[in-house]
Structures are given as C-alpha cells and as structure tokens.
Amino acid sequence: MFGELELENGEYTLAIPGVVLLPGTLDLSNDVGEIVEIHGNLVPGTPDTVQVTSVAQSDDRLKIGGSSRIGESIELRIESETSPLYYLVASLAQDMTPLDGLPLLSGTLFIELPVVTISGGLLTNNYEHIFPLPNNPALVGIDIWFQTALVNTEFVYINVVETTIQSS
C-alpha cells in the first residue's frame, strides 16, 4: 500500500485514509512526511491496522491542487518515472481493499467500489488532469476520493487523495 507517512502521538499512520501502522522493529522515523510503499499484514480483528514488514520511499505519487470550490477546478498530478501507463479513478467514499494476490493487481484500493475512470493513457514522467467542478450548490459538502493505478506488468494502485467540495 502507498501513502504519506505521518506520526502523531507516537502512532504511525498513512495520512489518507488513516491506516494505523505497527512498525515492529522497523524504524519509520526517517520516512515521516514522505510518500511510502508499505508491505505488511492486516492485524486480525482490526480492519485498518497493518503490521509492517517493509517500507520504502516512493517516487510514484498522486498530488492534488487547484480549488475545490464549485465552478472552479481541481488539479490532479500523477508522477512516475517508471510507469508508461496510468488510470485515474474516483469514488464518493473511501474503503480499504488489499489487491495483492489478485491477478495483474497490486497495492491497496483505498476508494469504494464502484469507481469511475476519470482519465487513462500514456504517462511520460507526469500527467496533470484538470477536473472542473460544476457551479452547482447541491455539490457543496460532497467528498471525492481519487486514486491512480500505474501500469507496468500489473496495475499498482498508489496513494489516494481526497477533497471536499466547497461553496464559491
């Protein structure tokens, strides 16, 4: 699974979606604030806690910027120096579905199924997608979750980003 590593009150988590990480004997302190790839095992009885077996900083990432106000646009930026293809998907809710072990899939899907494919195609180091928000007050307060699958020999889902639509 991929995400931004945080440390708060002595507890390591992935910033979004808040997965608790138990490092065991691993030292995660040098990776706080970085996008990391975590491998580990779900702790039985706790759907959002992972016993970490390895961690590595990642250059593959999804970033969010722009404006979340109705009538304006969200900017989504995918960065990868190694993947030739990407798929950008969105959902209105978060979830946690580990994909390792499924054919052609890897990582963790942090958004709820079904997802909507926003964009997909060739990737040359980075891609920026402008996601316009309609000027409709009924959208205010809705959360949108975005995640990217990078494609080499399999689809690898990297970090998730989230925004809440705001009034203009």
C-alpha positions as CSV (number, residue, x, y, z in Angstrom):
1,M,0.0,0.0,0.0
2,F,1.1,3.6,-0.7
3,G,0.5,6.8,1.2
4,E,2.0,9.7,3.1
5,L,3.5,8.5,6.4
6,E,2.5,10.5,9.4
7,L,3.5,10.3,13.1
8,E,1.1,11.7,15.7
9,N,1.0,11.0,19.4
10,G,3.6,8.2,18.9
11,E,1.4,6.4,16.3
12,Y,2.4,5.9,12.7
13,T,-0.4,6.2,10.1
14,L,-0.9,6.7,6.4
15,A,-2.3,10.2,6.2
16,I,-5.2,9.2,4.0
17,P,-7.1,7.0,4.7
18,G,-5.7,6.8,8.3
19,V,-4.4,3.2,8.3
20,V,-2.5,2.6,11.6
21,L,0.9,1.1,11.0
22,L,2.7,-1.1,13.6
23,P,6.4,-0.9,12.7
24,G,7.6,-3.7,15.0
25,T,11.4,-3.4,14.9
26,L,11.4,-1.2,11.8
27,D,12.5,2.5,12.1
28,L,9.9,4.6,10.2
29,S,11.1,7.9,11.6
30,N,13.1,8.9,8.6
31,D,10.1,8.4,6.3
32,V,7.6,10.7,8.1
33,G,6.1,13.2,5.6
34,E,7.1,11.1,2.6
35,I,5.1,9.0,0.2
36,V,6.0,5.4,1.1
37,E,5.2,1.9,-0.1
38,I,4.3,-0.3,2.8
39,H,4.2,-4.1,2.9
40,G,2.8,-5.9,5.8
41,N,-0.1,-8.0,7.1
42,L,-3.5,-6.9,8.3
43,V,-3.9,-7.3,12.1
44,P,-6.8,-9.7,12.7
45,G,-9.9,-8.1,14.1
46,T,-8.7,-4.6,13.2
47,P,-9.6,-3.7,9.6
48,D,-7.4,-0.6,9.4
49,T,-4.2,-1.8,11.2
50,V,-1.2,-3.2,9.4
51,Q,1.9,-5.0,10.9
52,V,4.6,-3.5,8.7
53,T,7.2,-5.9,7.3
54,S,8.9,-3.4,4.9
55,V,8.8,0.2,3.9
56,A,10.4,2.2,1.1
57,Q,10.1,5.8,-0.1
58,S,8.2,6.1,-3.4
59,D,8.7,8.4,-6.4
60,D,5.3,7.4,-7.7
61,R,2.6,9.7,-6.4
62,L,-0.7,11.4,-7.0
63,K,-1.0,15.0,-5.9
64,I,-4.0,17.3,-5.6
65,G,-4.1,21.1,-6.0
66,G,-6.3,23.8,-7.6
67,S,-9.6,24.7,-6.0
68,S,-12.3,22.5,-4.5
69,R,-14.9,25.3,-4.9
70,I,-17.9,24.9,-7.2
71,G,-17.4,26.5,-10.5
72,E,-13.6,26.1,-10.3
73,S,-11.2,23.2,-11.0
74,I,-9.3,20.5,-9.0
75,E,-5.8,19.8,-10.4
76,L,-4.6,16.2,-10.2
77,R,-1.0,15.4,-10.9
78,I,0.4,11.9,-11.4
79,E,4.2,11.5,-11.1
80,S,6.1,8.4,-12.1
81,E,9.5,7.9,-13.8
82,T,9.0,4.2,-14.4
83,S,5.4,3.6,-15.4
84,P,4.4,4.0,-19.1
85,L,0.6,4.0,-18.4
86,Y,-1.9,5.2,-15.8
87,Y,-5.5,5.1,-14.9
88,L,-7.1,7.8,-12.7
89,V,-10.2,6.7,-10.8
90,A,-12.6,8.4,-8.4
91,S,-15.3,7.5,-5.9
92,L,-17.5,9.2,-3.4
93,A,-16.4,7.1,-0.5
94,Q,-13.3,5.5,1.0
95,D,-12.7,1.9,1.6
96,M,-9.7,-0.4,2.0
97,T,-9.3,-3.4,-0.3
98,P,-5.9,-5.1,-0.5
99,L,-5.2,-6.2,-4.0
100,D,-2.0,-8.2,-3.6
101,G,-2.5,-11.8,-4.7
102,L,-5.1,-11.0,-7.3
103,P,-4.0,-11.5,-11.0
104,L,-2.5,-8.3,-12.5
105,L,-3.3,-6.2,-9.5
106,S,-1.1,-4.8,-6.6
107,G,-1.3,-2.3,-3.9
108,T,-4.4,-1.3,-2.0
109,L,-7.6,0.2,-3.4
110,F,-8.5,3.0,-0.8
111,I,-11.7,4.1,-2.5
112,E,-15.0,2.3,-2.5
113,L,-16.2,0.3,-5.4
114,P,-17.6,1.0,-7.9
115,V,-15.1,3.6,-9.2
116,V,-15.4,6.0,-12.1
117,T,-12.4,6.2,-14.5
118,I,-11.6,9.8,-14.9
119,S,-8.7,9.5,-17.3
120,G,-6.2,7.0,-18.6
121,G,-3.4,6.8,-21.1
122,L,0.3,7.1,-21.7
123,L,2.5,8.6,-19.0
124,T,5.8,10.3,-19.6
125,N,7.1,11.1,-16.1
126,N,4.0,13.1,-15.2
127,Y,0.5,14.0,-16.2
128,E,-1.9,16.7,-15.0
129,H,-5.6,16.3,-15.2
130,I,-7.9,19.3,-14.7
131,F,-11.2,18.2,-13.1
132,P,-13.8,21.0,-13.4
133,L,-16.5,21.3,-10.7
134,P,-19.9,22.4,-11.9
135,N,-21.2,25.6,-10.4
136,N,-24.0,23.7,-8.6
137,P,-24.6,24.4,-4.8
138,A,-26.0,20.9,-4.4
139,L,-22.5,19.6,-4.6
140,V,-21.2,21.5,-1.6
141,G,-20.0,19.1,1.2
142,I,-19.5,16.1,-1.1
143,D,-16.2,14.2,-0.6
144,I,-14.4,13.0,-3.7
145,W,-11.6,10.4,-3.4
146,F,-9.1,10.0,-6.2
147,Q,-6.5,7.2,-6.8
148,T,-4.2,6.2,-9.6
149,A,-3.2,2.8,-10.9
150,L,0.2,2.8,-12.6
151,V,0.7,0.1,-15.2
152,N,3.9,-1.8,-15.9
153,T,3.4,-5.6,-15.8
154,E,0.4,-5.1,-13.4
155,F,-1.9,-2.4,-12.2
156,V,-0.3,-0.9,-9.0
157,Y,-2.6,1.4,-7.0
158,I,-0.6,4.2,-5.4
159,N,-1.6,6.8,-2.8
160,V,-5.1,8.3,-2.6
161,V,-6.1,12.0,-2.3
162,E,-9.3,13.5,-1.1
163,T,-11.1,16.8,-1.3
164,T,-14.5,18.2,-0.1
165,I,-16.4,20.4,-2.5
166,Q,-16.8,23.9,-1.1
167,S,-19.1,26.8,-1.9
168,S,-17.8,29.5,-4.2
